[in-house]
Structure formats: structure tokens, C-alpha cells
Amino acid sequence: MAMSATRAAFAPPQFSHREILEILSGALIGLLLAALDQTIVVTALPAMADDLKGLQHLSWIVTAYLLSSTASTPIYGKLSDLYGRRRLIIIGIGVFVAASAFCALAQSMGQLIAARTLQGIGGGALISMSQAIIADVISPRERGRYQVYMSGIWALASVGGPVLGGVFVEYLSWRWVFWINLPIGALGLVLCWRGLRRLPVHGGYPRIDYAGAAILVPGVVALLLVASWGGVEFPWLSSPVLGLAAAGLLLLLLFAVQELRAPEPLLPPRLFSNAPILIADLIGFVVSAGMFGAAVLLPVFLQLVLGKGAGDTGLLMIPLMGGTVLGAYPTGQWMRHTGHYKKAPLLTLSFSIVAFVALAFVGETTPIWLVALVIAVLGVGIGGAMPATLVAAQNAAETRDIGAATAGIAFFRSLGGSFGAAFLWAIVLAALDARLAQAGAGGMANALLSGGVGAEAVPPVARAVLPVALTHGFHLAFIAGAVIMALALALTLGWKEIPLRATVAPEPTAEL
């Protein structure tokens, strides 16, 4: 009761335009750290494996970060509701920067993987906290316009990260892909320390759900390993994959039971009984499945089917990232001017469906300008849906749950991206294997696409059908991508819309 009275009496701090810009700068620097790390590392992976003599463990450099960052995101979200965003993002940046130094100093693949795991624990705070911080100072109705900045950060990291990573590997060392995080992180710490002092926090005596965290983390890790290993390290129906899936689902069921009885649950059950938030989570999951699936498939498709080199492939991926920014901008403006968030993603998701279907008809004779246009339309379709899910969830959440609701969106997006990429890639492999099996080379699809064997190792009859088989597999995957986006569109049609508030919800106390 005392907590409720405090909330009712509290008047939210008012922020000048200059203060908002200071707050945004700190939040966006944190987001840049997380986004850049996910793209700059990819270019340097071969050099890391060669230097540290650990080619067989190469995938774990990426997987370790993904596991720890995804599992820690809901924990940061809840803790920020209890202790304030400023403390949690400062802790996150600090852990991230320290782990980056450990990565740069690693002398073995085991040390690098361990440091990447620690880096992911810090990275789990950066994406969710940067989005929740904006929710503390900007009303839901105005918030959509600022999502454009976040989309721009992702686009900048997606385009500039691989280029910067290549420059470091070519002229300096792969270790610089981690050293670069130190000056950026130091700037982020200064901006957050100075600019976020007036961000609100809740009062009272919070109780942390340690049991929930202990159940959630291994459950999420198990399911992400299913997505990472299924069809790659082990067959989908193998004992390790099925065992991990069963363990992950059982742990998440136990987590749900724990959340129903915890005084301060990490993911409050009231979030999932709130229809707008639940649908926003589901849309985020599905749209991310399509987005990450496209991001994984398109570079391989462009090189193996269309015959483009690495440089041209990188250029052709720019429209995808640029399209997400172009899609986010009109969505944000629509939400700002109308106070509604449903119609814009309905339109843009339709674009993404058309784009995926169009990709299913792209071949070697398709003009390159048309390929770039289709990829850009896909980016617009995806980019237009993302801001709406986040703003809608924050708008529907109670003030005490803003951090948890924001982290929930980030959590489901990460899960969706992992499973979407695995699902669409599995379709390519299955279709390719089916065609190769007819020519006497069954079971070789994964080894071919991962570089485990060369095309010369494939029997001559199978080699003759390989180009057609590859094209067929990718086209089937793109049709599946269209189905995924159609599911997102169907969820959006049934989305209950709550008009966006024009004021920031009150908070109980100001952070010291």
C-alpha cells in the first residue's frame, strides 16, 4: 500500500530537450556497443581460429555470446525496474568493456570463448536498457520517432561492422575488434553517468527472484543450443537435440510455476495476461525469425546461386539494413501523429511477404538492380514492424514493469531470430539433400555449404544437379519466409490496440 501511495504521489521528472539528447546519447552508445560487436566479429572469425588453433570450436565464439546475452536479458530488465536503468546499464557497459579486454588478451580458444560468454552477460543489458531508458523520458506517442535512431544504429553496425573488422584483420590484428570497444565503452560510461542521473527508480525493499533466474538461464541455453546445433552438429531427431529440447521445455515450465509464486518475478505473469504485450512479444518473435533468417540466407544465396563475390554481396546487403531504417521512420511518424500503432506494421509486413515471394523467383538472369530493390523492400517491411511492437508493449505495461516488458521484447526477438535462422537453413539443407540423394550423394548438403568438402568430392552426377538443387532449396526457404511474415501479419490483425499515451507514466523516486 505504501508503495502504491508513493507511486500515486510521485510526479515524473521533466526533461529539457538538451537533457533528452544527453540521455539518448548514452543509451545509443550502449546500443552501438552491442550491435557493433555482433557484426564486427564475424569478419575476424577465420583469423581468430587460425591464430588460436581452434577451427573446430569456431562457432562457439558467436554461440557463447548469444547464449549468455539472451539468457541474461530478462534478468537485467527486472533488476532495472527494481534498481533503476542507470545502474544496470553502467554495470552492463562495465562488464562488457572488461570482457572485451579479456577477449583481446586471450591466448587460447578456450579463453576467448569464456571471455565471450562474460561479454554476453554484459551485452544482455545494453540492448534492453537502451530501449527502456527511452521509455522513462519520452511518452509512448513520441517514442516511435526515436526508434529510427535505434534502427540507424543497427544499420550502421550492420554495414560498418564487417568493413571495420576486415580493416583491423588486414592492417592490424583481429584483437582490435575487441580493443575498439574500450574507447567506445568509456565514452558510454561517461555519458550514462552524467546524463542518466535523473532517471526514475522504484522505492521499497525489492526481493530478487534468484530461483527464477537459476531455472531460466539453463532453460534458455538448452533451447538456444537446439537452434544452434540442430541439423548442424547433430541431426534434428538425434538424442542430444531431443534431450536438450525436452530439458529446455521442462525448465521453462518450472520457470512459469516459479514466476506464479515469486514476490518479484523476473517476467511477471501479468505481462502475459496483458493481450497487447503478449501479442507484441509473439510478433517480435515471428518477425525476428524472418529477419534473421533472411540475414543468414541472403549472403549465401547471393554467392552460391547468383555467383556474386564477397564485395558485391556486402553491397547488396546494404539495402536490407537501410530498408529497416526507412521502414522504421514512417512507422514512428504514424504513431506520433495518430497515437495508433497497428496500421503501419500491417502495411509494411505486407511488403515483406511480397519481397520474400519475389526472392523465390530470383535467379542468375535476374537484373542486379531488381535484386537490390527486392532486398530493400524486405528491409522496409521488417523495419516498419519492429518499432510498433516495442512501443505497444511499453505503452500497455504498468510503470513498475517497463523494464521487464522491454526486456521481454528483446528476449523474444533473440529467441525468434535464433530459431528462424535455424528453421530456414534447415529447409535449404533438407531440399538440397533430397535432390543430392536422388543423384547418389545424400547427406552431403551440410558439409558442402559449410565448406567441409569441396564440390569435387561430390559424385559427377550429383555435381551436375548441384546448381539447380541449391536454387530450389533457397527458393523453398524464401517461400517459408513469406509464410512466417504472413503469420506475423495475422497476429497483427488480431492485435488489440491501446491508444498511445501522450505523457510519460509517473515513477516513484528519482535516482541519486
C-alpha positions as CSV (number, residue, x, y, z in Angstrom):
1,M,0.0,0.0,0.0
2,A,2.8,2.4,0.9
3,M,4.5,1.7,-2.4
4,S,1.2,2.4,-4.3
5,A,0.7,5.6,-2.4
6,T,4.3,6.7,-3.3
7,R,3.6,6.0,-6.9
8,A,0.4,8.0,-6.9
9,A,2.0,11.0,-5.3
10,F,5.1,11.0,-7.5
11,A,5.4,13.5,-10.3
12,P,7.7,12.3,-13.1
13,P,10.8,14.5,-13.7
14,Q,10.6,16.8,-16.6
15,F,13.4,16.8,-19.1
16,S,14.5,19.6,-21.3
17,H,15.4,18.9,-25.0
18,R,19.1,19.1,-24.1
19,E,18.7,16.5,-21.3
20,I,16.8,14.2,-23.6
21,L,19.6,14.4,-26.1
22,E,22.2,13.6,-23.3
23,I,20.1,10.6,-22.2
24,L,19.7,9.4,-25.8
25,S,23.4,9.7,-26.4
26,G,24.3,7.4,-23.5
27,A,21.6,4.9,-24.5
28,L,22.6,4.9,-28.1
29,I,26.3,4.4,-27.3
30,G,25.3,1.3,-25.3
31,L,23.3,0.0,-28.2
32,L,26.1,0.7,-30.6
33,L,28.5,-1.4,-28.5
34,A,26.1,-4.4,-28.6
35,A,25.2,-4.0,-32.3
36,L,28.8,-3.5,-33.5
37,D,30.0,-6.5,-31.5
38,Q,27.6,-8.8,-33.3
39,T,28.8,-7.7,-36.8
40,I,32.5,-6.7,-36.5
41,V,33.4,-10.1,-35.0
42,V,32.1,-12.1,-38.0
43,T,34.8,-10.8,-40.4
44,A,37.6,-11.7,-38.0
45,L,36.4,-15.3,-37.1
46,P,38.8,-17.1,-39.5
47,A,41.8,-15.1,-38.3
48,M,40.9,-15.9,-34.6
49,A,40.6,-19.6,-35.4
50,D,43.9,-19.6,-37.2
51,D,45.8,-17.7,-34.6
52,L,44.4,-19.6,-31.6
53,K,44.5,-23.0,-33.4
54,G,40.8,-23.7,-32.7
55,L,39.0,-24.1,-36.0
56,Q,36.8,-26.9,-34.7
57,H,35.4,-24.5,-32.0
58,L,35.0,-21.5,-34.2
59,S,31.1,-21.4,-34.0
60,W,31.4,-21.1,-30.2
61,I,32.8,-17.6,-30.5
62,V,29.4,-16.5,-31.7
63,T,27.3,-19.0,-29.8
64,A,28.8,-18.3,-26.4
65,Y,27.9,-14.6,-26.7
66,L,24.4,-15.4,-27.9
67,L,23.6,-17.8,-25.1
68,S,24.7,-15.6,-22.3
69,S,23.3,-12.3,-23.6
70,T,19.8,-13.8,-24.4
71,A,19.6,-15.6,-21.0
72,S,20.6,-12.5,-19.1
73,T,18.3,-10.0,-20.8
74,P,15.1,-10.8,-18.7
75,I,17.2,-10.6,-15.5
76,Y,18.5,-7.1,-16.4
77,G,15.0,-6.0,-17.3
78,K,13.6,-6.9,-13.9
79,L,16.6,-5.6,-12.0
80,S,16.3,-2.3,-13.8
81,D,12.7,-2.0,-12.6
82,L,13.9,-2.5,-9.1
83,Y,17.1,-0.5,-9.0
84,G,16.9,1.8,-12.0
85,R,18.1,1.8,-15.6
86,R,21.2,3.9,-14.9
87,R,22.8,1.4,-12.5
88,L,22.1,-1.6,-14.7
89,I,23.4,-0.1,-18.0
90,I,26.6,1.2,-16.2
91,I,27.1,-2.3,-14.9
92,G,26.4,-3.8,-18.3
93,I,28.9,-1.5,-20.1
94,G,31.5,-2.1,-17.4
95,V,31.2,-5.9,-17.7
96,F,31.1,-5.7,-21.5
97,V,34.3,-3.5,-21.7
98,A,36.2,-5.6,-19.2
99,A,35.2,-8.8,-21.1
100,S,36.3,-7.1,-24.3
101,A,39.8,-6.6,-22.9
102,F,39.9,-10.3,-21.8
103,C,38.8,-11.3,-25.4
104,A,41.6,-9.2,-26.9
105,L,44.2,-10.7,-24.5
106,A,43.0,-14.3,-25.0
107,Q,45.8,-16.8,-25.7
108,S,43.7,-19.8,-26.4
109,M,40.3,-20.6,-27.9
110,G,39.0,-21.7,-24.5
111,Q,40.0,-18.3,-23.0
112,L,38.3,-16.5,-25.9
113,I,35.1,-18.4,-25.6
114,A,35.0,-17.9,-21.8
115,A,35.6,-14.1,-22.3
116,R,32.9,-14.0,-25.0
117,T,30.5,-15.6,-22.5
118,L,31.3,-12.9,-20.0
119,Q,30.9,-10.3,-22.7
120,G,27.4,-11.6,-23.5
121,I,26.4,-11.2,-19.8
122,G,27.3,-7.5,-20.2
123,G,25.8,-7.3,-23.6
124,G,22.4,-8.5,-22.3
125,A,22.0,-5.2,-20.5
126,L,22.9,-2.9,-23.4
127,I,20.0,-3.6,-25.9
128,S,17.2,-3.8,-23.4
129,M,18.4,-1.0,-21.2
130,S,18.9,1.4,-24.1
131,Q,15.2,0.8,-25.1
132,A,13.9,1.0,-21.6
133,I,15.7,4.3,-20.9
134,I,13.9,6.0,-23.7
135,A,10.6,4.8,-22.2
136,D,11.5,6.6,-19.0
137,V,11.7,10.0,-20.6
138,I,9.6,10.0,-23.7
139,S,5.9,9.4,-24.0
140,P,4.7,6.3,-26.0
141,R,3.2,8.6,-28.6
142,E,6.5,10.3,-29.2
143,R,8.6,7.2,-28.7
144,G,8.2,5.8,-32.2
145,R,10.2,8.6,-33.8
146,Y,13.2,7.8,-31.6
147,Q,13.1,4.2,-32.7
148,V,14.5,5.5,-36.0
149,Y,17.8,6.3,-34.2
150,M,18.0,2.8,-32.9
151,S,17.3,1.3,-36.3
152,G,20.0,3.6,-37.7
153,I,22.5,2.3,-35.1
154,W,21.7,-1.3,-36.2
155,A,22.1,-0.3,-39.9
156,L,25.4,1.5,-39.2
157,A,26.7,-1.5,-37.3
158,S,25.5,-4.0,-39.9
159,V,27.2,-2.1,-42.7
160,G,30.2,-0.7,-41.0
161,G,31.0,-3.6,-38.6
162,P,32.1,-6.1,-41.2
163,V,34.1,-3.5,-43.1
164,L,35.8,-2.3,-39.9
165,G,36.5,-5.9,-38.9
166,G,38.1,-6.5,-42.2
167,V,40.3,-3.4,-41.9
168,F,41.5,-4.5,-38.5
169,V,42.3,-8.0,-39.6
170,E,44.1,-6.8,-42.8
171,Y,46.2,-4.0,-41.3
172,L,46.3,-4.5,-37.5
173,S,45.1,-7.7,-35.8
174,W,41.8,-9.5,-35.0
175,R,42.3,-8.4,-31.4
176,W,41.4,-4.8,-32.4
177,V,37.8,-5.9,-33.0
178,F,37.7,-6.1,-29.2
179,W,40.1,-3.3,-28.3
180,I,37.8,-0.8,-30.2
181,N,35.1,-1.5,-27.5
182,L,37.2,0.1,-24.8
183,P,37.2,3.8,-26.0
184,I,33.5,3.5,-27.1
185,G,32.6,1.9,-23.8
186,A,34.5,4.6,-21.8
187,L,32.5,7.2,-23.7
188,G,29.3,5.4,-22.9
189,L,30.2,5.2,-19.2
190,V,30.8,8.9,-19.0
191,L,27.6,9.8,-20.9
192,C,25.5,7.4,-18.8
193,W,27.0,8.5,-15.5
194,R,26.4,12.2,-16.3
195,G,23.2,12.0,-18.4
196,L,21.1,9.4,-16.6
197,R,21.2,10.8,-13.0
198,R,17.6,11.9,-13.0
199,L,16.2,8.6,-14.4
200,P,13.4,7.3,-12.1
201,V,13.7,4.2,-9.9
202,H,11.2,2.4,-7.7
203,G,11.4,2.6,-3.9
204,G,10.7,-0.1,-1.3
205,Y,12.6,-3.2,-0.4
206,P,12.8,-5.4,-3.5
207,R,13.2,-9.2,-3.4
208,I,15.2,-10.7,-6.2
209,D,13.9,-13.9,-7.8
210,Y,17.1,-15.9,-7.6
211,A,15.3,-19.2,-8.0
212,G,13.6,-18.0,-11.2
213,A,17.0,-16.8,-12.6
214,A,18.6,-20.2,-11.8
215,I,15.8,-22.0,-13.7
216,L,15.5,-19.6,-16.6
217,V,19.2,-19.4,-17.6
218,P,19.8,-23.1,-18.3
219,G,16.3,-23.4,-19.9
220,V,17.1,-20.7,-22.4
221,V,20.6,-22.0,-23.0
222,A,19.2,-25.5,-23.8
223,L,16.7,-24.2,-26.3
224,L,19.3,-22.0,-28.0
225,L,21.6,-24.9,-28.3
226,V,18.8,-26.8,-30.0
227,A,18.6,-24.0,-32.6
228,S,22.4,-23.8,-32.9
229,W,23.2,-27.5,-33.1
230,G,20.1,-28.9,-34.8
231,G,20.9,-30.0,-38.3
232,V,24.5,-28.8,-38.0
233,E,26.3,-30.5,-35.2
234,F,23.7,-33.2,-34.8
235,P,20.6,-34.4,-36.8
236,W,17.4,-32.8,-35.7
237,L,15.9,-36.1,-34.4
238,S,19.2,-37.2,-32.6
239,S,19.3,-37.9,-28.9
240,P,21.3,-34.8,-27.9
241,V,19.0,-32.4,-29.7
242,L,15.8,-34.1,-28.5
243,G,17.2,-34.3,-25.0
244,L,18.1,-30.6,-25.0
245,A,14.7,-29.6,-26.3
246,A,12.9,-31.7,-23.6
247,A,15.2,-30.2,-20.9
248,G,14.6,-26.7,-22.1
249,L,10.9,-27.0,-22.3
250,L,10.7,-28.7,-18.8
251,L,12.8,-25.9,-17.3
252,L,10.7,-23.2,-18.9
253,L,7.6,-24.9,-17.4
254,L,9.2,-24.9,-14.0
255,F,10.1,-21.3,-14.5
256,A,6.5,-20.4,-15.2
257,V,5.5,-22.2,-12.0
258,Q,8.2,-20.3,-10.1
259,E,7.0,-16.9,-11.5
260,L,3.5,-17.5,-10.3
261,R,4.7,-17.8,-6.7
262,A,7.6,-15.3,-6.6
263,P,7.0,-12.0,-4.9
264,E,9.1,-10.1,-7.5
265,P,9.1,-12.4,-10.6
266,L,11.6,-11.8,-13.4
267,L,8.9,-12.0,-16.0
268,P,5.7,-11.1,-14.2
269,P,2.8,-13.3,-15.2
270,R,0.7,-10.2,-15.5
271,L,2.7,-9.3,-18.6
272,F,1.5,-12.4,-20.4
273,S,-2.1,-11.9,-19.3
274,N,-2.0,-8.5,-20.9
275,A,-3.1,-9.2,-24.5
276,P,-1.3,-6.3,-26.2
277,I,2.0,-7.2,-24.6
278,L,1.6,-10.9,-25.3
279,I,0.8,-10.3,-29.0
280,A,3.7,-7.8,-29.2
281,D,6.1,-10.5,-27.9
282,L,4.8,-13.0,-30.4
283,I,5.0,-10.6,-33.3
284,G,8.6,-9.7,-32.3
285,F,9.4,-13.4,-32.1
286,V,8.0,-14.1,-35.6
287,V,9.3,-11.0,-37.4
288,S,12.8,-11.6,-35.9
289,A,12.6,-15.2,-37.2
290,G,12.1,-13.8,-40.7
291,M,14.6,-11.1,-40.4
292,F,17.5,-13.2,-39.0
293,G,16.6,-16.0,-41.4
294,A,17.0,-13.6,-44.3
295,A,20.2,-12.2,-42.9
296,V,21.7,-15.7,-42.8
297,L,20.3,-17.0,-46.1
298,L,20.8,-13.9,-48.4
299,P,24.7,-13.7,-48.3
300,V,25.0,-17.4,-49.1
301,F,22.2,-17.2,-51.8
302,L,23.9,-14.3,-53.4
303,Q,27.3,-16.0,-53.6
304,L,26.3,-19.6,-54.4
305,V,23.2,-19.1,-56.5
306,L,23.8,-15.7,-58.1
307,G,27.6,-16.1,-58.3
308,K,28.4,-12.7,-56.6
309,G,31.7,-12.1,-54.9
310,A,32.1,-11.2,-51.2
311,G,32.4,-7.5,-52.0
312,D,29.2,-7.4,-54.2
313,T,27.4,-9.5,-51.5
314,G,28.3,-6.9,-48.9
315,L,27.0,-4.1,-51.1
316,L,23.8,-6.0,-51.8
317,M,23.1,-6.4,-48.1
318,I,23.2,-2.7,-47.5
319,P,19.6,-2.3,-48.9
320,L,18.4,-4.7,-46.3
321,M,19.8,-2.7,-43.4
322,G,19.0,0.6,-45.0
323,G,15.5,-0.6,-45.6
324,T,14.9,-1.3,-41.9
325,V,15.7,2.4,-41.2
326,L,13.4,3.6,-44.0
327,G,10.6,1.3,-42.7
328,A,11.0,2.5,-39.1
329,Y,10.8,6.2,-39.9
330,P,7.2,6.3,-41.3
331,T,6.0,3.9,-38.6
332,G,7.4,6.2,-35.9
333,Q,5.8,9.3,-37.6
334,W,2.5,7.5,-37.9
335,M,2.5,6.6,-34.2
336,R,3.4,10.2,-33.3
337,H,0.7,11.9,-35.4
338,T,-2.2,9.4,-34.9
339,G,-1.5,7.8,-31.5
340,H,-2.0,4.4,-33.0
341,Y,0.5,1.7,-33.9
342,K,-1.4,-1.1,-35.7
343,K,-2.0,0.1,-39.3
344,A,1.7,0.9,-40.1
345,P,3.0,-2.7,-39.5
346,L,0.0,-4.1,-41.3
347,L,1.2,-2.3,-44.4
348,T,4.9,-2.9,-44.0
349,L,4.5,-6.6,-43.2
350,S,2.6,-7.0,-46.4
351,F,5.7,-5.6,-48.2
352,S,7.9,-8.2,-46.5
353,I,5.6,-11.0,-47.7
354,V,5.8,-9.8,-51.3
355,A,9.6,-9.4,-51.0
356,F,10.1,-13.0,-49.8
357,V,7.8,-14.3,-52.5
358,A,9.8,-12.3,-55.1
359,L,13.1,-13.7,-53.8
360,A,11.7,-17.2,-54.5
361,F,11.7,-16.3,-58.3
362,V,15.2,-14.6,-58.3
363,G,17.8,-16.5,-60.4
364,E,21.0,-15.9,-62.3
365,T,19.3,-13.9,-65.0
366,T,17.6,-11.5,-62.7
367,P,18.9,-7.9,-63.1
368,I,21.0,-7.0,-60.1
369,W,19.1,-3.7,-59.6
370,L,15.9,-5.7,-59.2
371,V,17.6,-8.0,-56.7
372,A,18.7,-4.9,-54.7
373,L,15.2,-3.5,-54.9
374,V,13.5,-6.7,-53.6
375,I,16.0,-6.8,-50.7
376,A,15.3,-3.2,-49.8
377,V,11.6,-3.8,-49.8
378,L,12.1,-6.7,-47.4
379,G,14.1,-4.4,-45.1
380,V,11.3,-1.8,-45.2
381,G,8.8,-4.5,-44.3
382,I,10.7,-5.7,-41.4
383,G,11.8,-2.3,-40.2
384,G,8.3,-1.0,-40.1
385,A,7.1,-3.7,-37.7
386,M,9.8,-3.6,-35.1
387,P,9.2,-0.2,-33.5
388,A,5.5,-0.8,-33.1
389,T,6.0,-4.0,-31.1
390,L,8.3,-2.3,-28.6
391,V,6.3,0.9,-28.2
392,A,3.0,-1.0,-27.9
393,A,4.4,-3.3,-25.1
394,Q,5.8,-0.3,-23.2
395,N,2.5,1.6,-23.6
396,A,0.5,-1.3,-22.2
397,A,2.8,-2.1,-19.3
398,E,2.4,-0.8,-15.8
399,T,5.1,1.7,-14.8
400,R,6.7,-0.9,-12.5
401,D,7.0,-3.3,-15.4
402,I,8.6,-1.1,-18.1
403,G,12.0,-2.8,-17.8
404,A,10.6,-6.3,-17.7
405,A,8.3,-5.6,-20.7
406,T,11.1,-4.1,-22.7
407,A,13.5,-7.0,-21.9
408,G,10.7,-9.4,-22.8
409,I,10.5,-7.9,-26.3
410,A,14.3,-8.2,-26.7
411,F,14.3,-11.7,-25.3
412,F,11.6,-13.0,-27.7
413,R,13.2,-11.2,-30.6
414,S,16.5,-13.0,-29.8
415,L,14.8,-16.4,-29.5
416,G,12.9,-15.8,-32.7
417,G,16.0,-14.8,-34.6
418,S,17.8,-18.0,-33.5
419,F,15.0,-20.4,-34.3
420,G,14.1,-18.6,-37.5
421,A,17.6,-18.7,-38.9
422,A,17.9,-22.4,-37.9
423,F,14.5,-23.2,-39.4
424,L,15.1,-21.6,-42.8
425,W,18.6,-23.0,-43.0
426,A,17.2,-26.5,-42.2
427,I,14.8,-26.1,-45.2
428,V,17.7,-25.3,-47.5
429,L,19.7,-28.3,-46.3
430,A,16.7,-30.7,-46.4
431,A,15.8,-29.7,-50.0
432,L,19.4,-29.9,-51.1
433,D,19.9,-33.3,-49.5
434,A,16.8,-34.6,-51.1
435,R,18.0,-33.6,-54.6
436,L,21.5,-34.9,-54.0
437,A,20.2,-38.2,-52.6
438,Q,18.5,-38.8,-55.9
439,A,21.9,-38.4,-57.6
440,G,23.7,-40.7,-55.1
441,A,25.2,-38.0,-52.8
442,G,22.7,-37.9,-49.9
443,G,23.8,-36.5,-46.6
444,M,26.4,-34.1,-48.1
445,A,24.4,-30.9,-48.1
446,N,25.6,-29.5,-44.7
447,A,29.3,-30.4,-45.4
448,L,29.1,-28.7,-48.9
449,L,27.6,-25.5,-47.6
450,S,29.8,-25.2,-44.5
451,G,32.9,-25.9,-46.6
452,G,33.5,-29.3,-45.0
453,V,34.0,-30.8,-48.5
454,G,34.6,-29.4,-51.9
455,A,32.4,-29.7,-54.9
456,E,35.0,-32.0,-56.5
457,A,34.2,-34.6,-53.7
458,V,30.6,-34.9,-54.9
459,P,29.9,-37.6,-57.5
460,P,29.8,-36.2,-61.1
461,V,26.1,-37.0,-61.5
462,A,25.2,-35.2,-58.3
463,R,27.6,-32.3,-59.2
464,A,25.6,-31.7,-62.4
465,V,22.4,-31.2,-60.4
466,L,24.0,-29.1,-57.6
467,P,23.2,-25.6,-59.0
468,V,19.6,-26.5,-59.6
469,A,19.3,-28.2,-56.2
470,L,20.8,-25.2,-54.5
471,T,18.5,-22.8,-56.2
472,H,15.5,-25.0,-55.4
473,G,16.5,-25.2,-51.7
474,F,16.8,-21.4,-51.3
475,H,13.6,-20.7,-53.1
476,L,11.7,-23.1,-50.8
477,A,13.3,-21.3,-47.8
478,F,12.2,-17.9,-49.1
479,I,8.6,-19.2,-49.5
480,A,8.8,-20.4,-45.9
481,G,10.0,-16.8,-45.0
482,A,6.8,-15.4,-46.7
483,V,4.7,-17.8,-44.6
484,I,6.5,-16.6,-41.4
485,M,5.8,-13.0,-42.2
486,A,2.2,-13.9,-43.1
487,L,1.9,-15.3,-39.6
488,A,3.2,-12.0,-38.2
489,L,0.6,-10.2,-40.3
490,A,-2.2,-12.5,-38.9
491,L,-1.0,-11.8,-35.4
492,T,-1.1,-8.0,-36.1
493,L,-4.6,-8.2,-37.4
494,G,-5.8,-9.6,-34.1
495,W,-3.7,-7.2,-32.0
496,K,-5.8,-5.2,-29.5
497,E,-4.8,-1.6,-29.9
498,I,-4.5,0.8,-26.9
499,P,-4.1,4.4,-27.9
500,L,-0.6,5.7,-27.2
501,R,-0.2,7.9,-24.1
502,A,1.0,11.5,-24.7
503,T,2.6,11.6,-21.3
504,V,5.3,9.6,-19.5
505,A,3.9,7.4,-16.8
506,P,4.8,8.6,-13.2
507,E,7.6,7.0,-11.3
508,P,8.1,6.7,-7.5
509,T,11.5,8.2,-6.9
510,A,14.4,9.9,-8.6
511,E,17.7,8.1,-8.8
512,L,20.6,9.5,-6.8
